Amino acid sequence: MKITIIGAGNMGGALALGWARTGAHELTVTARTQETLSRFAGLDRIHTTIDNCEAVRSADVVVIAVKPWLVETVCRQIAGSLDFSRQIILSVAANVFSGTLRSFLGCESAKVCYVMPNIAAEYGESMTYLAPSVGVTPEDTAVVRDLLLEVGKVKQCQEKDVAAGNMLSGCGIAYVMRFIHAMTEGGVEMGLYPKEAREIAMQTMKGAVAVLEGGDMHPAVGIDKVTTPGGLTIRGLNELDHAGFNSAVIRCLKAGLKTD
């Protein structure tokens, strides 16, 4: 499959590198400058260009991965080079929904999907939300879904549900990293070297996920397995409760759903 990704930033780059790992596609990545594209230098499976119009002409799937405020400019630039009868267009720009994208493209029949992956796509571990718009056929949706499954797990939903999913998976990856950072700092305070503490924290996170996935269990059940009466774990858990940990996490996630 021929895939063109417009935008070589963190998200566009992660998708490009993730799909490149599969070796199954012909990939083209664009950016405004050659300097931005230099990160892909030497990668045989990724072609680069600063010409958006030329890049989209032969593509089967076009991914628009620029910043939200640049989407309109890009869409109006490439609209005349697209074949709306066959090409599928994915918007990974936050809050740029399919109706808006079709309006920018000047084609109400464009096959548009609103997609929200995260940067773990580079390593095949994204949690991606997929919202096909009206007019996208089940066959086209299956193509997109299979493509996104190559870079992680996929949750198909309606556009209105993507915001919550983005806070959990898109923004959520940063919140998990913040927790690992805090654990690392705690390890350093207890006498570990920073690199050692970080490795321990990351492996502990991996282990927790493996236990929950392997046992298909609720986190509360997993916590009970570690927590013994009068033991060390319950002391730490109680300190998290005293600090309002659960409330802070919930408020953190809901913060992104608030409108000014």
C-alpha positions as CSV (number, residue, x, y, z in Angstrom):
1,M,0.0,0.0,0.0
2,K,1.1,3.5,-0.8
3,I,0.9,5.8,2.3
4,T,1.7,9.5,2.3
5,I,2.1,11.2,5.7
6,I,1.9,15.0,5.6
7,G,3.8,16.2,8.7
8,A,7.0,14.8,10.0
9,G,6.6,15.8,13.7
10,N,6.2,13.5,16.7
11,M,3.0,11.9,15.6
12,G,3.5,11.7,11.8
13,G,7.1,10.5,12.4
14,A,6.0,7.8,14.9
15,L,3.4,6.4,12.4
16,A,6.0,6.5,9.5
17,L,8.6,4.6,11.6
18,G,6.0,2.2,12.9
19,W,4.8,1.3,9.4
20,A,8.3,1.2,8.1
21,R,9.1,-1.5,10.6
22,T,6.5,-3.8,8.9
23,G,8.2,-3.5,5.5
24,A,4.8,-3.8,3.9
25,H,4.2,-0.4,2.5
26,E,5.6,2.3,0.3
27,L,5.9,5.4,2.5
28,T,6.3,9.0,1.7
29,V,6.7,11.7,4.4
30,T,6.5,15.4,3.8
31,A,7.5,18.5,5.8
32,R,8.0,22.1,5.2
33,T,11.8,21.8,5.4
34,Q,14.5,19.3,4.5
35,E,15.9,19.8,7.9
36,T,12.8,18.3,9.5
37,L,13.0,15.3,7.2
38,S,16.6,14.6,8.1
39,R,15.6,12.2,10.8
40,F,14.5,9.7,8.0
41,A,17.8,10.0,6.1
42,G,19.1,6.6,5.2
43,L,15.8,4.7,5.7
44,D,15.2,2.8,2.5
45,R,11.5,2.3,3.2
46,I,10.7,6.0,3.6
47,H,10.7,8.6,0.8
48,T,10.8,12.2,1.8
49,T,9.8,15.4,0.0
50,I,8.7,19.0,0.7
51,D,6.1,18.8,-2.2
52,N,2.8,17.9,-0.6
53,C,0.9,17.9,-3.8
54,E,3.2,15.5,-5.6
55,A,3.3,13.3,-2.5
56,V,-0.4,12.7,-2.4
57,R,-1.1,12.0,-6.1
58,S,-0.3,8.3,-6.1
59,A,-1.1,7.5,-2.5
60,D,-3.8,5.0,-1.4
61,V,-4.0,6.6,2.1
62,V,-3.2,10.2,3.0
63,V,-2.5,11.0,6.6
64,I,-2.7,14.6,7.6
65,A,-0.5,14.9,10.7
66,V,0.2,18.6,10.9
67,K,-0.7,20.9,13.8
68,P,-4.5,21.6,14.0
69,W,-4.0,25.2,13.0
70,L,-2.2,24.2,9.8
71,V,-4.8,21.6,8.6
72,E,-6.9,24.1,6.6
73,T,-3.9,25.4,4.7
74,V,-2.6,21.9,3.9
75,C,-6.0,20.7,2.8
76,R,-6.6,23.6,0.5
77,Q,-3.1,23.1,-0.9
78,I,-3.5,19.4,-1.8
79,A,-7.3,19.3,-2.6
80,G,-6.7,19.6,-6.4
81,S,-4.1,16.7,-6.3
82,L,-6.4,14.2,-4.6
83,D,-8.6,11.5,-6.1
84,F,-11.6,11.5,-3.8
85,S,-13.1,8.5,-5.5
86,R,-10.4,6.1,-4.3
87,Q,-8.1,7.7,-1.7
88,I,-8.8,7.4,2.1
89,I,-7.8,10.4,4.2
90,L,-6.9,10.2,7.9
91,S,-6.9,13.2,10.2
92,V,-4.7,12.7,13.2
93,A,-4.9,16.4,14.2
94,A,-6.7,16.7,17.5
95,N,-10.3,18.1,17.3
96,V,-10.2,18.4,13.5
97,F,-13.2,16.3,12.8
98,S,-14.2,14.7,9.5
99,G,-16.9,17.3,8.6
100,T,-14.3,20.1,9.1
101,L,-11.8,18.2,7.0
102,R,-14.2,17.6,4.2
103,S,-15.1,21.3,4.2
104,F,-11.4,22.3,4.0
105,L,-10.9,19.8,1.1
106,G,-14.0,21.1,-0.7
107,C,-15.5,17.7,-1.1
108,E,-18.4,16.4,1.0
109,S,-17.9,12.8,-0.4
110,A,-14.3,12.5,0.6
111,K,-13.5,9.3,2.5
112,V,-12.3,10.7,5.8
113,C,-11.5,9.0,9.1
114,Y,-10.7,10.8,12.4
115,V,-7.9,8.9,14.0
116,M,-6.1,9.4,17.3
117,P,-3.0,7.3,17.8
118,N,-0.1,8.0,20.2
119,I,3.7,8.2,19.8
120,A,4.1,4.5,20.8
121,A,3.0,3.7,17.2
122,E,6.8,3.9,16.4
123,Y,7.2,0.7,18.4
124,G,4.0,-1.0,17.5
125,E,2.3,-0.2,20.8
126,S,-0.1,2.6,20.1
127,M,-3.6,2.7,21.5
128,T,-5.4,4.2,18.5
129,Y,-9.0,5.5,18.3
130,L,-10.6,5.2,14.8
131,A,-13.8,7.1,13.9
132,P,-14.9,6.5,10.3
133,S,-17.1,9.3,9.0
134,V,-20.4,9.0,7.1
135,G,-19.7,7.6,3.6
136,V,-16.7,5.6,4.5
137,T,-17.6,2.0,3.5
138,P,-17.1,-1.0,5.8
139,E,-14.4,-2.2,3.3
140,D,-12.5,1.1,3.6
141,T,-12.8,1.0,7.4
142,A,-11.4,-2.5,7.4
143,V,-8.4,-1.2,5.4
144,V,-7.7,1.6,7.9
145,R,-8.3,-0.7,10.9
146,D,-5.8,-3.3,9.6
147,L,-3.3,-0.5,8.9
148,L,-3.6,0.8,12.4
149,L,-3.4,-2.6,13.9
150,E,0.2,-2.8,12.5
151,V,1.2,-0.1,15.0
152,G,-0.8,-1.2,18.1
153,K,-4.3,-1.8,19.3
154,V,-7.4,-0.1,17.8
155,K,-10.7,1.0,19.3
156,Q,-13.3,1.8,16.7
157,C,-15.8,4.4,17.9
158,Q,-17.8,7.5,17.0
159,E,-16.1,10.9,16.8
160,K,-17.8,12.1,20.0
161,D,-16.0,9.3,21.9
162,V,-12.5,10.2,20.7
163,A,-11.9,13.0,23.2
164,A,-12.1,10.7,26.2
165,G,-10.0,8.1,24.4
166,N,-7.4,10.8,23.6
167,M,-7.1,11.8,27.2
168,L,-6.6,8.2,28.2
169,S,-4.3,7.1,25.4
170,G,-2.9,10.1,23.5
171,C,-2.3,12.4,26.5
172,G,-2.3,9.5,28.9
173,I,1.1,8.3,27.6
174,A,2.6,11.5,29.0
175,Y,0.8,11.0,32.4
176,V,2.2,7.5,32.6
177,M,5.7,8.8,31.9
178,R,5.2,11.5,34.6
179,F,4.5,8.6,37.1
180,I,7.7,6.8,35.9
181,H,9.6,10.0,36.3
182,A,8.3,10.4,39.9
183,M,9.2,6.8,40.7
184,T,12.7,7.5,39.3
185,E,13.1,10.5,41.5
186,G,11.9,8.5,44.5
187,G,14.5,5.9,43.7
188,V,17.3,8.4,43.5
189,E,16.2,9.8,46.9
190,M,16.5,6.3,48.3
191,G,20.0,6.0,47.0
192,L,19.8,4.6,43.5
193,Y,21.5,6.1,40.5
194,P,19.1,7.8,38.1
195,K,19.6,5.3,35.2
196,E,19.2,2.4,37.5
197,A,16.1,3.8,39.1
198,R,14.5,4.6,35.7
199,E,15.2,1.0,34.5
200,I,13.6,-0.4,37.6
201,A,10.5,1.9,37.3
202,M,10.0,1.0,33.6
203,Q,10.3,-2.7,34.2
204,T,7.9,-2.5,37.1
205,M,5.4,-0.7,34.8
206,K,5.8,-3.4,32.2
207,G,5.4,-6.1,34.9
208,A,2.2,-4.5,36.2
209,V,0.7,-4.5,32.7
210,A,1.8,-8.1,32.0
211,V,0.1,-9.3,35.2
212,L,-3.2,-7.5,34.4
213,E,-3.2,-8.6,30.8
214,G,-2.1,-12.2,31.5
215,G,-4.7,-12.7,34.2
216,D,-7.4,-10.5,32.6
217,M,-7.9,-9.0,36.0
218,H,-9.1,-5.8,37.4
219,P,-6.3,-3.6,38.8
220,A,-7.9,-3.8,42.3
221,V,-7.4,-7.6,42.2
222,G,-3.8,-7.2,41.2
223,I,-3.2,-4.7,44.0
224,D,-4.6,-7.2,46.5
225,K,-2.1,-9.8,45.3
226,V,0.7,-7.5,46.3
227,T,-0.7,-6.0,49.5
228,T,-0.3,-8.0,52.7
229,P,-1.7,-7.1,56.1
230,G,0.7,-4.7,57.9
231,G,3.1,-4.9,55.0
232,L,5.1,-2.3,53.1
233,T,2.8,-2.0,50.1
234,I,-0.3,-0.9,52.1
235,R,1.8,1.9,53.7
236,G,2.7,3.3,50.3
237,L,-0.8,2.9,49.0
238,N,-2.2,4.8,52.0
239,E,0.2,7.6,51.4
240,L,-1.0,7.9,47.8
241,D,-4.6,8.0,49.1
242,H,-3.7,10.7,51.6
243,A,-2.2,12.7,48.8
244,G,-5.4,12.4,46.7
245,F,-3.7,10.3,44.0
246,N,-6.9,8.8,42.5
247,S,-8.7,12.1,42.5
248,A,-5.7,13.8,40.9
249,V,-5.5,11.3,38.1
250,I,-9.3,11.5,37.4
251,R,-9.1,15.3,37.5
252,C,-6.1,15.2,35.2
253,L,-8.0,13.1,32.6
254,K,-11.1,15.2,32.8
255,A,-9.2,18.5,32.5
256,G,-8.8,18.0,28.7
257,L,-12.5,17.6,28.2
258,K,-13.2,21.1,29.6
259,T,-14.0,23.9,27.2
260,D,-13.1,27.5,27.9
